[in-house]
Amino acid sequence: MRKLLYISIALAILSSCRNTGNGELTGVPNRPKFYQPDPFGMTFIPLGSFTMGAGDQDVPYANVHHPKTISVAAFYMDETEITNNEYRQFVNWVRDSLAHEILGNAGSEFGEHFVSDKQGQPISYGTNQTYYKINWKQKIDWKGEKLQEGTPNPVDELFLPEEERFFRRKEIDSRKLYYRYFWIDLPKAARPENRYIHNIQRKQDGSIEVGEGAYSPEIVNEGKRKAFVKEEVVHIYPDTLVWISDFTYSYNEPMTKTYFWHPAYDHYPVVGITWKQAEAFCVWRTEYMNSYLTSRKRESLVNDFRLPTESEWEWAARGGNELNPYPWGGPYPRNQKGCFLANFKPGRGNYVADGGLQTVIVAHYPPNDFGLYDMAGNVGEWTNSAFDESSYNFTWDLNSSYTYHASQDDPAVMKRKVVRGGSWKDINYYLQVSTRTYEYQDSAKSYIGFRCVQSYLGRNKDDNPSRSSEIYN
């Protein structure tokens, strides 16, 4: 029996040695392999270096884009601007989540709209306010067909009241479509004065005591780590009235009535979106993808979808070319046959000379050398960068970015966000890849849309160990 015990101990020691690399530094074993497929509808933009800013004379003498060499990491970018139909997926998700929440709180007789644990209790989260995990498999009874006669349908509160309906049509009240999300303020957490201070002290007898660390009093008052978690609530339905409010004495009522919801405009760029709405869409898109990956029990999630920084946008728009004024590389807005290469305002207002009048379907014109469509014209595009006339002078030359999350009480000058690319209503100067302009983050326009980017996980595409390392292959 004693000999058997010795053998068992020896086997345990040997197996322990094997699991830890025989005492050698080998790294954590059995790490999962990861391959990042191209996200649907996105194209890969390689890392690179370029001269950011005007490559020719500054025509309006704006002095807001001084030439500067910038290096940018690899990322993915949407091939086109976000379309009406793509943004409508977001709107419908918010609508359905609100309906699930209403029905779940109304009682189990309306269906199991919340996911329950093994004890049958709804899975909840949140500290200041309780939220429940939605059961997306449960169908929503919009018409109340499964309810007993005379039983009011709780989701009716999402529809317009009868006295506010046009032509007695029962429609969702878009004023109630709010999206709540959280984001982590990493720049605030990275400031030296906001760091966690570890409490390690050596006593007089030479022993070391590890006590409880602390944050600064300001961070403690804000809830310690909660100080870096920011909550946002954003109304997400596009402002369809911008087609009228943007243009005085111009008949655009048909666009207001049909542009966002009619199938004829499904693949046109979404407009009437504020910067905050575009940012909320990016957060939702990230969570939507990560929820799917989690459901498949994959450990590795993907980088966030987000708005591009100003330097990323310009690098992508140039298509790998240097000092080119337009995304297609040439110095003119026409090709060799005399055809316009973008949707803008040619000449003195001949809008139809380029084949469009207002917005046109995305990818109507040829892509640039990176495979991106409409980086000039059609609609201007929000970026993640805050606008400052001198930002080229003080931002870093690696992944250059100047960001500022303005609050509602901040002055208007702090709410300026960079808009790039020019639109269907702009002259060709605004189509140039170096031209900078801005709009306020809480403003929506009929000529501004957006597209998303996602930072690439790694150095470059297909950069696996067998190709890039002399050791790990």
SULUR-V975630 format. One record per pair of residues at least 12 apart in sequence whose ideal C-beta (glycine too) atoms are under 10 Angstrom apart, sorted by the first residue. I is the first residue (numbers start at 1). J is the second residue. Records with the same first field share a line. If there is no record, write none. Layout:
I: J  J
This chain:
27: 472
31: 299  300
32: 298  299  300
33: 300  464
34: 298  299  300  302  457  458
35: 300  457  462  464
36: 76  300  302  303  454  456  457  458  461
37: 302
38: 76  461
39: 76  77  78  285  289  302  305  452  454
40: 78  79  289
41: 76  77  78  79  80  82  83  86  451  452
42: 75  76  77  78  79  80  305  371  372  451  452  453  454
43: 76  77  78  79  80  316  367  370  371  372  373
44: 74  75  76  77  370  371  456  460  461  462
45: 72  73  74  75  76  77  308  312  315  316  319  320  370  371  372  453  456  461
46: 72  73  74  75  315  320  370  456  459  460  461
47: 71  72  73  74  75  315  399  456  459  460  461  463
48: 70  71  72  73  74  315  316  318  320  322  460
49: 69  70  71  72  315  322  397  398
50: 68  69  70  71  72  311  314  315  318  320  321  322  323  324  433
51: 67  68  69  70  314  318  322  323  434
52: 65  66  67  68  69  70  71  72  310  311  314  315  318  392  395  397  400  433  434
53: 65  66  67  68  69  70  314  323  392  433  434  436
54: 66  67  323  325  432  433  434  435  436
55: 67  318  321  322  323  324  325  331  432  433  434
56: 323  325  331  432  434
58: 434  435
59: 429  432  435
60: 429  435
62: 389  435  436  437
63: 389  390  392
64: 387  388  389  390  391  392  418  434  435  436  437  438
65: 310  314  389  391  392  432  434  435  436
66: 390  391  392  393
67: 323  392  434
68: 311  392  393  395  397  400
69: 397  400
70: 310  311  312  314  315  392  395  396  397  398  399  400
71: 311  315  396  397  398  399  400
72: 308  309  311  312  313  314  315  316  398  399  400  401
73: 312  315  398  399  455  456  458  459  460
74: 455  456  457  458  459  460  461  463
75: 303  306  308  309  312  315  316  399  453  454  455  456
76: 302  303  305  316  452  453  454  455  456  461
77: 308  312  313  315  316  317  370  371  372  375  451  452  453  454
78: 305  308  362  372  373  381  450  451  452  453  454
79: 362  363  367  370  371  372  373  374  451
80: 267  269  361  362  363  364  367  372  373  374  375  378  449  451
81: 268  269  270  271  359  362  363  373  374  375  378  379  380  381  421  448  449  450  451  452
82: 269  270  273  278  281  282  285  362  379  381  449  450  451  452
83: 265  266  267  268  269  270  361  362  363  449  451
84: 238  259  260  261  262  263  264  265  266  267  268  269  270  271  359  362  449
85: 260  263  265  266  267  268  270
86: 266  267  269  270  281  285  362  452
87: 236  237  238  260  269  270  271  272  273  277  278  281  449  450
88: 238  260  261  266  270
89: 281  284  285  288
90: 177  179  236  237  270  277  280  281  284  285  288
91: 172  174  177  179  236  237  238  260  261  270  281
92: 172  177
93: 136  179  236  284  287  288
94: 176  177  178  179  180  234  235  236  237  280  284
95: 140  155  158  172  174  176  177  236  237
96: 134  136  140  142  155  158
97: 113  134  136  177  179  180  284
98: 155  157  158  172  176  177  178  179
99: 113  134  140  141  142  154  155  157  158  172
100: 113  114  132  134  135  136  138  140  155
101: 113  114  131  132  134
102: 140  153  154  155  156  157  158
103: 138  140  141  153  154  155
104: 122  132  133  134  135  138  154
105: 122  132  154
106: 152  153  154  155
107: 154
109: 146  147  148  151
110: 138  140  141  144  146  147  151  153  154  155
111: 135  138  139  140  141  146
112: 135  137  138
113: 132  134  135  136  137  138  139  140
114: 131  132  133  134  135  138
115: 132  133  134  135  136  137  138
116: 132  133  135
117: 133
122: 134  135
123: 135
126: 182
127: 223  226  229
128: 223  226  231
129: 180  231
131: 180
136: 291  295
140: 155
141: 153  154  155
142: 155  156  158  159  170  172
143: 155  170
144: 156
155: 172
156: 170
157: 173  176
158: 171  172  173  174  176  177
159: 171  172  173  176
160: 172  173  174  175  176
161: 173
171: 261
172: 237
173: 237
174: 235  236  237  238  239  240  260
175: 235  237
176: 235  237
177: 234  235  236  237
178: 233  234  235  236  237  280
179: 232  233  234  235  236  277  280  281  283  284
180: 231  232  233  234  280
181: 230  231  232  233  234  279  280  282  283  284  286  287
182: 229  230  231  232  283
183: 228  229  230  231  232  279  280  282  283  304  405
184: 225  228  229  230
185: 227  228  229  230  405
186: 228
187: 228  403  404  405
188: 219  222  227  228  230  405
189: 219  225  227  228  229
190: 228
191: 216  219
192: 216
193: 215  216  218  219
194: 215  216  218  219  222  227  228
195: 213  215  216  219
196: 213  214  215  216  219  224  225
197: 213  214  215  216
198: 210  211  212  213  214
199: 211  212  213  214
200: 213
215: 227
230: 405
232: 276  279  280  283  405
233: 280
234: 274  276  277  278  279  280  281  283  284
235: 274  276  277  280
236: 273  274  276  277  280  281  284
237: 260  272  273  277
238: 259  260  261  270  271  272  273  274  277  444  446  449
239: 256  260  271  272  273  274  277  443  444  445  446
240: 255  256  257  258  259  260  261  271  272  444  446
241: 253  256  272  444  446
242: 255  256  259  271  272  273  443  444  445  446  447  448
243: 255  256  257  258  259  260  271  272  358  445  446  447
244: 256  446
245: 272  444  445  446
246: 271  272  425  444  445  446  447  448
247: 425  446
252: 358  446
255: 271  358  359  446
256: 272  446
259: 271  272  358  359  446
260: 272
264: 361
265: 359  361
266: 361
267: 360  361  362  363  364
268: 358  359  360  361  362  364  378  379  449
269: 359  360  361  362  374  378  379  380  381  423  424  447  448  449  450  451
270: 359  379  448  449  450
271: 358  359  378  379  380  423  424  444  445  446  447  448  449  450
272: 444  445  446  447  448  449
273: 379  382  444  445  448  449  450
274: 382  417  439  440  441  442  443  444  445  448
275: 307  382  383  384  386  406  415  416  417  418  419  439  440  441  442  443  444  448  450
276: 382  405  406  415  417  441  442  444
277: 382  441  442  444  450
278: 306  307  381  382  383  384  417  441  444  448  449  450  451  452
279: 306  307  382  384  405  417  441  450
281: 305  307  450  452
282: 304  305  306  307  384  450  452  453  454
283: 304  305  306
284: 305
285: 304  305  306  452  454
286: 301  302  303  304  305  306  452  454
287: 304  305
288: 305
289: 301  302  304  305  454
290: 302  304
300: 457
301: 457
302: 454  455  457
303: 453  454  455  456  457
304: 452  453  454  455
305: 452  453  454  455
306: 384  452  453  454  455
307: 381  382  383  384  385  403  417  418  450  451  452  453
308: 381  382  383  384  385  401  418  420  450  451  452  453  454
309: 383  384  385  395  399  400  401  402  403  418  453
310: 383  384  385  386  387  391  392  395  400  401  402  403  417  418  419  420  436
311: 383  385  392  395  396  397  398  399  400  401  402
312: 383  384  385  399  400  401  453  455
313: 375  381  382  383  384  385  418  419  420  421  433  451  453
314: 375  383  400  420  421  433  434  435  436
315: 370  400  433
316: 368  370  371  372  375  420  433  451  453
317: 368  370  372  375  376  381  420  421  431  432  433  434
318: 368  369  370  375  433  434
319: 367  368  369  370  371  372  375  433
320: 368  369  370
321: 368  369  370  433
323: 433  434
324: 368  369  432  433  434
325: 376  428  429  431  432  433  434  435
326: 341  342  368  375  376  377  428  431  432  433
327: 341  342  365  366  367  368  369  370  372  373  374  375  376  377  421  431  432  433
328: 341  342  365  366  367  368  369  375  376
329: 368  369
332: 428
333: 346  354  376  377  427  428  431  432
334: 346  354  428
335: 365  366
339: 353  354  355  365  366
340: 353  354  355  356  365  377  428
341: 354  365  366  368  376  377  431
342: 354  355  356  360  364  365  366  374  375  376  377  378  421  422  423  424  426  428  431
343: 355  356  357  358  359  360  361  364  365  374  376  377  378  379  422  423  424  425  426  431
344: 356  376  377  378  422  423  424  425  426  427  428  429  430  431
345: 377  422  423  424  425  426  427  428  430  431
346: 427  428
347: 427  428
348: 427
349: 425  427
351: 424  425
354: 377  424  428
356: 377  378  424
357: 424
358: 378  379  423  424  425  446  447
359: 374  377  378  379  423  424  425  446  447  449
360: 374  377  378  379  424
361: 374  378
362: 374  378  379  449  451
363: 378
364: 377  378
365: 377  378
368: 433
372: 451
373: 451
374: 421  449  451
375: 420  421  422  431  433  451
376: 420  421  422  423  426  428  430  431  432  433  435
377: 421  422  423  424  425  426  428  430  431
378: 421  422  423  424  431  447  449
379: 419  421  422  423  424  425  426  445  446  447  448  449  450  451
380: 418  419  420  421  422  423  424  425  426  430  431  437  439  445  447  448  449  450
381: 418  419  420  421  422  423  448  449  450  451
382: 417  418  419  420  421  439  441  448  449  450  451
383: 401  403  417  418  419  420  421  436  438  450  451  453
384: 401  402  403  417  418  450  453
385: 400  401  402  403  404  416  417  418  419  420  436  438
386: 401  402  403  404  405  406  414  415  416  417  418  438  441
387: 402  404  413  414  415  416  417  418  419  436  437  438  439  440  441
388: 402  404  413  414  416  418  438
389: 416  436  438
390: 402
391: 418  436
392: 436
399: 455
402: 418
403: 417
404: 416  417  441
405: 441
406: 440  441  442
408: 442
410: 441
412: 440  441  442
413: 440
414: 440  441
415: 438  439  440  441  442  443
416: 437  438  439  440  441  443
417: 438  439  440  441  442  443  448
418: 436  437  438  439
419: 435  436  437  438  439  445  447  448  449  450
420: 432  433  434  435  436  437  438
421: 433  435  437  448  449  451
422: 435  437  447
423: 445  446  447  448  449
424: 446  447
425: 445  446  447
426: 447
